[in-house]
Amino acid sequence: MGVGKSTVGRMLADRLRRAYRDTDDDIVAAQGRSVAEIFVDEGEDVFRAVEKDAVRRALAEHDGVLALGGGAILDADTRALLAGLRVVYLSMDVEEAVRRTGLNAARPLLAVNPRRQWRELMEARRHLYEEVATAVVATDGRTPEEVTRAVLDAVELKEA
């Protein structure tokens, strides 16, 4: 959350002259409501099922830069679909998350004690991100342009 997936994803797509797609945007368009509303109205389990389908469709239909929601990797089938693809995990620490997002209640998984919940989410997810990642790029203290260059270097697309 707030790591820059959308911003960096768009910049990467532009640099690579590829299309950009975000599965959260796909979900919002298909559902006609925000991710937070789906969480509140239907619960996390329903959202994760919708997300899993959105990721599967996007991977089948899209060959450009794809940004996934932060929890997409929780699903084993999704992780299997990502195997063998260039996957970049954009990382940041909690202080950077506070600076970027304020860890506010608009994030459904961070509504109560956001710093502690962010840390717990990262402890539960970090190994999954690292499992599917081709490269890990730290975003702390970096501009989106610096992160974009680091991603291109990390996945050996320096000529882009």
Beta strands, then each sheet from edge to edge (+ up, - down):
strand 1: 20-22
strand 2: 65-67
strand 3: 88-91
strand 4: 135-138
sheet 1: 1+ 2+
sheet 2: 3+ 4+
end
